[in-house]
Amino acid sequence: MGVQLTYKTKQRDLLLEYLEANPETHITVSDICDYFKSRDVAIGQTTIYRHLERMVDEGLVNKYTIDPNSPACFEYIPKGHHCGEDVCFHCKCEKCGKLIHLHCDELMDLGAHLKEEHQFTLDPRRTVFYGICEECSAEYSRDAKKR
């Protein structure tokens, strides 16, 4: 098995610079394309995908596919930060679409239960819980009080 080389190109450097400036932020390829287009930087969508996939393989970036109707999002993970760990659940707000990182030991108990009782191994880095975030819940409560 050969060694995978990391090619240093100007596009990769620009992409990495952008990601480092937006750590722990969920970003789509469309967001990245829009950013570079607004700065008149010529970097193609295919090139961005290729570099992001390599960065995922290198452990620099996490990739999340939240649901089949949404584009994948990517997140730069600085060394030593939370989602570089093995356990990082996510919550997605069904109102605003926000993706929230969640570290909760009690959820690991759920994972242990699933494994012991149902012979199912949960992947905590790819598990997403759907519901309503605090801000959207508060907004709904305010709207309900106005009626």
Accessible surface in RSA format (square Angstrom, percent):
REM  Atomic radii and reference values for relative SASA: ProtOr
REM  Chains: A
REM  Algorithm: Lee & Richards
REM  Probe-radius: 1.40
REM  Slices: 20
REM RES _ NUM      All-atoms   Total-Side   Main-Chain    Non-polar    All polar
REM                ABS   REL    ABS   REL    ABS   REL    ABS   REL    ABS   REL
RES MET A   1   244.60 126.7 154.91 102.5  89.69 213.5 132.53 112.7 112.07 148.5
RES GLY A   2    71.28  87.9   0.00   N/A  71.28  87.9  40.35 110.7  30.93  69.3
RES VAL A   3   135.05  88.9 107.36  97.2  27.69  66.7 112.79  98.0  22.25  60.4
RES GLN A   4   121.45  67.9  92.21  67.4  29.24  69.6  52.31 111.3  69.14  52.4
RES LEU A   5   112.04  62.4 102.06  73.0   9.98  25.1 103.38  72.6   8.66  23.3
RES THR A   6    57.64  41.0  34.84  35.3  22.80  54.3  16.44  22.1  41.20  62.3
RES TYR A   7   123.23  57.5 118.96  67.7   4.26  11.1  86.14  64.7  37.08  45.7
RES LYS A   8   150.48  73.4 119.20  73.1  31.28  74.5  82.45  74.2  68.02  72.5
RES THR A   9    50.48  35.9  43.10  43.7   7.38  17.6  50.48  67.8   0.00   0.0
RES LYS A  10   151.44  73.9 139.94  85.9  11.50  27.4  99.49  89.5  51.95  55.3
RES GLN A  11    67.82  37.9  67.82  49.6   0.00   0.0   3.90   8.3  63.92  48.5
RES ARG A  12     6.90   2.9   6.90   3.5   0.00   0.0   0.69   0.9   6.21   3.8
RES ASP A  13    71.69  50.2  67.04  66.7   4.65  11.0  25.47  60.0  46.21  46.1
RES LEU A  14    42.83  23.9  41.05  29.4   1.77   4.5  41.06  28.8   1.76   4.7
RES LEU A  15     0.00   0.0   0.00   0.0   0.00   0.0   0.00   0.0   0.00   0.0
RES LEU A  16    32.51  18.1  32.51  23.3   0.00   0.0  32.51  22.8   0.00   0.0
RES GLU A  17   113.18  65.0 108.51  82.1   4.67  11.1  37.66  72.8  75.52  61.7
RES TYR A  18    27.67  12.9  22.84  13.0   4.84  12.6  11.50   8.6  16.17  19.9
RES LEU A  19     0.00   0.0   0.00   0.0   0.00   0.0   0.00   0.0   0.00   0.0
RES GLU A  20    85.63  49.2  70.19  53.1  15.44  36.8  20.96  40.5  64.67  52.8
RES ALA A  21    79.52  73.1  44.04  68.0  35.48  80.7  55.70  78.4  23.82  63.1
RES ASN A  22    44.79  30.9  41.92  40.5   2.88   6.9   3.39   8.2  41.40  40.0
RES PRO A  23    58.27  42.5  48.69  44.4   9.58  34.8  48.69  40.2   9.58  59.5
RES GLU A  24    56.54  32.5  39.01  29.5  17.54  41.8  12.60  24.4  43.94  35.9
RES THR A  25    61.11  43.5  57.57  58.4   3.55   8.4  43.00  57.8  18.12  27.4
RES HIS A  26    43.33  23.7  22.15  15.4  21.19  54.2  14.19  14.6  29.14  33.9
RES ILE A  27     5.23   3.0   5.23   3.9   0.00   0.0   5.23   3.8   0.00   0.0
RES THR A  28    26.54  18.9  26.54  26.9   0.00   0.0  23.72  31.9   2.82   4.3
RES VAL A  29     5.23   3.4   3.90   3.5   1.33   3.2   3.90   3.4   1.33   3.6
RES SER A  30    65.58  55.4  58.80  78.5   6.77  15.6  35.44  75.5  30.14  42.2
RES ASP A  31    64.05  44.9  58.21  57.9   5.83  13.8  14.18  33.4  49.86  49.7
RES ILE A  32     0.00   0.0   0.00   0.0   0.00   0.0   0.00   0.0   0.00   0.0
RES CYS A  33    32.45  24.5  28.05  31.3   4.41  10.4  22.72  57.6   9.74  10.5
RES ASP A  34    86.77  60.8  81.50  81.1   5.27  12.5  27.98  65.9  58.79  58.6
RES TYR A  35    69.71  32.5  63.20  36.0   6.51  16.9  34.93  26.3  34.78  42.9
RES PHE A  36     5.97   3.0   5.97   3.7   0.00   0.0   5.97   3.6   0.00   0.0
RES LYS A  37   160.05  78.1 148.40  91.1  11.65  27.7  96.12  86.5  63.93  68.1
RES SER A  38    80.57  68.1  39.45  52.7  41.12  94.7  50.38 107.3  30.19  42.3
RES ARG A  39   133.53  56.1 111.13  56.6  22.40  53.3  43.37  59.3  90.16  54.6
RES ASP A  40   140.10  98.1 104.81 104.3  35.29  83.5  36.76  86.5 103.34 103.1
RES VAL A  41    45.10  29.7  34.26  31.0  10.83  26.1  38.32  33.3   6.78  18.4
RES ALA A  42    98.49  90.6  69.27 106.9  29.22  66.5  79.34 111.7  19.16  50.7
RES ILE A  43    20.61  11.7   0.07   0.1  20.53  49.5   3.63   2.6  16.98  46.1
RES GLY A  44    42.45  52.3   0.00   N/A  42.45  52.3  33.65  92.3   8.80  19.7
RES GLN A  45   100.75  56.3  93.39  68.3   7.36  17.5  21.32  45.4  79.43  60.2
RES THR A  46   101.06  71.9  98.04  99.4   3.02   7.2  64.31  86.4  36.75  55.6
RES THR A  47    27.52  19.6  27.52  27.9   0.00   0.0   4.39   5.9  23.13  35.0
RES ILE A  48     0.00   0.0   0.00   0.0   0.00   0.0   0.00   0.0   0.00   0.0
RES TYR A  49    90.27  42.1  90.22  51.3   0.04   0.1  58.97  44.3  31.30  38.6
RES ARG A  50   104.76  44.0  97.08  49.5   7.68  18.3  49.31  67.4  55.44  33.6
RES HIS A  51     4.85   2.6   4.85   3.4   0.00   0.0   2.19   2.3   2.65   3.1
RES LEU A  52     0.00   0.0   0.00   0.0   0.00   0.0   0.00   0.0   0.00   0.0
RES GLU A  53    62.70  36.0  62.66  47.4   0.04   0.1  38.99  75.4  23.71  19.4
RES ARG A  54    61.72  25.9  61.57  31.4   0.15   0.4  11.49  15.7  50.23  30.4
RES MET A  55     0.00   0.0   0.00   0.0   0.00   0.0   0.00   0.0   0.00   0.0
RES VAL A  56    42.75  28.1  32.79  29.7   9.96  24.0  32.79  28.5   9.96  27.0
RES ASP A  57   102.47  71.8  64.58  64.3  37.89  89.6  18.01  42.4  84.46  84.2
RES GLU A  58    67.59  38.8  30.86  23.3  36.73  87.4  33.26  64.3  34.33  28.0
RES GLY A  59    57.85  71.3   0.00   N/A  57.85  71.3  32.50  89.2  25.35  56.8
RES LEU A  60    41.33  23.0  41.22  29.5   0.11   0.3  41.33  29.0   0.00   0.0
RES VAL A  61     2.30   1.5   0.00   0.0   2.30   5.5   0.17   0.1   2.13   5.8
RES ASN A  62    42.12  29.0  39.94  38.6   2.18   5.2   7.46  17.9  34.66  33.5
RES LYS A  63    74.13  36.2  61.95  38.0  12.18  29.0  25.64  23.1  48.48  51.6
RES TYR A  64    12.40   5.8   9.82   5.6   2.58   6.7  10.86   8.2   1.54   1.9
RES THR A  65    77.01  54.8  53.36  54.1  23.65  56.4  40.94  55.0  36.07  54.5
RES ILE A  66    20.33  11.6   8.69   6.5  11.64  28.0   8.74   6.3  11.59  31.5
RES ASP A  67    34.87  24.4  30.37  30.2   4.50  10.6  22.33  52.6  12.55  12.5
RES PRO A  68   133.28  97.1  95.91  87.4  37.37 135.8 104.91  86.6  28.37 176.3
RES ASN A  69   146.13 100.8 109.76 106.1  36.37  87.6  33.71  81.1 112.42 108.7
RES SER A  70    34.41  29.1  24.12  32.2  10.29  23.7  12.67  27.0  21.74  30.5
RES PRO A  71    90.72  66.1  73.14  66.7  17.59  63.9  85.66  70.7   5.07  31.5
RES ALA A  72    22.96  21.1  12.84  19.8  10.13  23.0  12.84  18.1  10.13  26.8
RES CYS A  73    11.55   8.7  11.55  12.9   0.00   0.0   5.40  13.7   6.15   6.6
RES PHE A  74     0.39   0.2   0.39   0.2   0.00   0.0   0.39   0.2   0.00   0.0
RES GLU A  75     0.00   0.0   0.00   0.0   0.00   0.0   0.00   0.0   0.00   0.0
RES TYR A  76    27.06  12.6  27.05  15.4   0.01   0.0   4.02   3.0  23.04  28.4
RES ILE A  77    13.29   7.6   6.82   5.1   6.47  15.6   6.82   4.9   6.47  17.6
RES PRO A  78    24.75  18.0  23.82  21.7   0.94   3.4  24.67  20.4   0.09   0.5
RES LYS A  79   192.57  93.9 165.57 101.6  27.00  64.3 126.52 113.9  66.05  70.4
RES GLY A  80    87.66 108.1   0.00   N/A  87.66 108.1  43.42 119.1  44.24  99.1
RES HIS A  81    80.58  44.0  75.85  52.7   4.73  12.1  50.00  51.5  30.58  35.6
RES HIS A  82    46.66  25.5  41.29  28.7   5.38  13.8  37.86  39.0   8.80  10.2
RES CYS A  83     3.26   2.5   0.50   0.6   2.76   6.5   0.28   0.7   2.98   3.2
RES GLY A  84    55.26  68.2   0.00   N/A  55.26  68.2  23.58  64.7  31.68  71.0
RES GLU A  85    95.82  55.0  86.09  65.1   9.73  23.2  41.73  80.7  54.09  44.2
RES ASP A  86   107.80  75.5 102.63 102.2   5.17  12.2  28.46  67.0  79.34  79.1
RES VAL A  87    41.02  27.0  40.19  36.4   0.83   2.0  40.19  34.9   0.83   2.3
RES CYS A  88     1.11   0.8   1.11   1.2   0.00   0.0   1.11   2.8   0.00   0.0
RES PHE A  89     0.20   0.1   0.20   0.1   0.00   0.0   0.20   0.1   0.00   0.0
RES HIS A  90     0.49   0.3   0.49   0.3   0.00   0.0   0.39   0.4   0.10   0.1
RES CYS A  91    35.09  26.5  35.09  39.1   0.00   0.0  14.47  36.7  20.62  22.2
RES LYS A  92    32.17  15.7  31.79  19.5   0.38   0.9  15.98  14.4  16.19  17.2
RES CYS A  93     3.27   2.5   0.01   0.0   3.26   7.7   1.91   4.8   1.36   1.5
RES GLU A  94   117.39  67.4  80.44  60.9  36.95  88.0  29.58  57.2  87.80  71.7
RES LYS A  95   137.06  66.9 101.49  62.3  35.57  84.7  52.52  47.3  84.53  90.0
RES CYS A  96    74.81  56.6  35.34  39.4  39.47  92.8  38.91  98.6  35.90  38.7
RES GLY A  97    36.95  45.6   0.00   N/A  36.95  45.6  19.68  54.0  17.27  38.7
RES LYS A  98    81.86  39.9  70.97  43.5  10.88  25.9  62.28  56.1  19.57  20.8
RES LEU A  99    22.84  12.7   7.37   5.3  15.47  38.9   7.37   5.2  15.47  41.6
RES ILE A 100    64.24  36.6  60.92  45.4   3.33   8.0  64.24  46.3   0.00   0.0
RES HIS A 101    37.10  20.3  20.08  14.0  17.02  43.5  20.08  20.7  17.02  19.8
RES LEU A 102    57.13  31.8  55.99  40.1   1.15   2.9  57.13  40.1   0.00   0.0
RES HIS A 103    80.94  44.2  52.78  36.7  28.16  72.0  49.57  51.1  31.37  36.5
RES CYS A 104    43.02  32.5  34.36  38.3   8.65  20.3   9.05  22.9  33.97  36.6
RES ASP A 105   123.94  86.8 116.10 115.6   7.84  18.5  35.61  83.8  88.33  88.1
RES GLU A 106   136.13  78.2 128.67  97.3   7.46  17.8  42.89  83.0  93.24  76.1
RES LEU A 107    33.63  18.7  33.63  24.1   0.00   0.0  33.63  23.6   0.00   0.0
RES MET A 108    73.59  38.1  70.19  46.5   3.40   8.1  69.67  59.2   3.92   5.2
RES ASP A 109    97.03  68.0  91.14  90.7   5.89  13.9  29.53  69.5  67.50  67.3
RES LEU A 110    71.11  39.6  65.59  46.9   5.52  13.9  70.15  49.3   0.96   2.6
RES GLY A 111    10.66  13.1   0.00   N/A  10.66  13.1   7.98  21.9   2.69   6.0
RES ALA A 112    48.30  44.4  38.48  59.4   9.81  22.3  46.35  65.3   1.95   5.2
RES HIS A 113    84.47  46.2  79.73  55.4   4.74  12.1  55.05  56.7  29.42  34.2
RES LEU A 114    40.88  22.8  40.88  29.2   0.00   0.0  40.88  28.7   0.00   0.0
RES LYS A 115   118.99  58.1 113.72  69.8   5.28  12.6  77.01  69.3  41.98  44.7
RES GLU A 116   126.22  72.5 101.61  76.9  24.61  58.6  41.62  80.5  84.61  69.1
RES GLU A 117   107.13  61.5  86.33  65.3  20.79  49.5  14.61  28.3  92.51  75.5
RES HIS A 118   106.14  58.0  85.61  59.5  20.53  52.5  59.14  61.0  47.00  54.7
RES GLN A 119   146.02  81.7 112.96  82.6  33.05  78.7  67.82 144.4  78.20  59.3
RES PHE A 120   116.06  58.1 115.08  71.3   0.98   2.5 116.06  70.4   0.00   0.0
RES THR A 121    95.82  68.2  75.10  76.1  20.72  49.4  60.64  81.4  35.18  53.2
RES LEU A 122    34.68  19.3  23.00  16.5  11.69  29.4  23.57  16.6  11.11  29.9
RES ASP A 123    56.01  39.2  48.81  48.6   7.20  17.0  33.50  78.8  22.52  22.5
RES PRO A 124    20.85  15.2  20.85  19.0   0.00   0.0  20.85  17.2   0.00   0.0
RES ARG A 125   122.93  51.6 121.46  61.9   1.47   3.5  24.04  32.9  98.89  59.9
RES ARG A 126   157.09  66.0 133.51  68.1  23.58  56.1  44.16  60.3 112.93  68.4
RES THR A 127    24.08  17.1  19.00  19.3   5.08  12.1  19.78  26.6   4.31   6.5
RES VAL A 128    30.78  20.3  11.15  10.1  19.64  47.3  11.15   9.7  19.64  53.3
RES PHE A 129    69.37  34.7  65.95  40.9   3.42   8.9  68.87  41.8   0.50   1.4
RES TYR A 130   104.58  48.8  71.02  40.4  33.56  87.3  67.05  50.4  37.53  46.3
RES GLY A 131    28.00  34.5   0.00   N/A  28.00  34.5  26.43  72.5   1.57   3.5
RES ILE A 132    79.24  45.1  48.56  36.2  30.68  74.0  49.67  35.8  29.57  80.2
RES CYS A 133     9.01   6.8   0.65   0.7   8.37  19.7   8.53  21.6   0.48   0.5
RES GLU A 134   144.50  83.0 130.94  99.1  13.55  32.3  53.85 104.2  90.64  74.0
RES GLU A 135   101.56  58.3  95.22  72.0   6.35  15.1  61.68 119.3  39.88  32.6
RES CYS A 136    19.20  14.5  15.48  17.3   3.72   8.7   2.97   7.5  16.24  17.5
RES SER A 137    48.32  40.8  44.35  59.2   3.97   9.1  32.29  68.8  16.03  22.5
RES ALA A 138    42.02  38.6  33.81  52.2   8.21  18.7  41.15  57.9   0.87   2.3
RES GLU A 139    94.17  54.1  94.17  71.2   0.00   0.0  16.41  31.7  77.76  63.5
RES TYR A 140   131.90  61.6 129.05  73.4   2.85   7.4  86.94  65.3  44.96  55.4
RES SER A 141    53.25  45.0  48.91  65.3   4.34  10.0  23.61  50.3  29.64  41.5
RES ARG A 142   133.66  56.1 130.89  66.7   2.77   6.6  62.48  85.4  71.18  43.1
RES ASP A 143    56.37  39.5  54.43  54.2   1.94   4.6  12.02  28.3  44.35  44.2
RES ALA A 144    45.72  42.0  31.93  49.3  13.79  31.4  32.84  46.3  12.88  34.1
RES LYS A 145   175.06  85.4 142.26  87.3  32.80  78.1  94.40  85.0  80.66  85.9
RES LYS A 146   167.66  81.8 128.96  79.1  38.71  92.2  88.73  79.9  78.94  84.1
RES ARG A 147   213.71  89.7 149.03  76.0  64.68 154.0  93.94 128.4 119.76  72.6
END  Absolute sums over single chains surface
CHAIN  1 A     9961.4       7964.6       1996.7       5305.5       4655.9
END  Absolute sums over all chains
TOTAL          9961.4       7964.6       1996.7       5305.5       4655.9
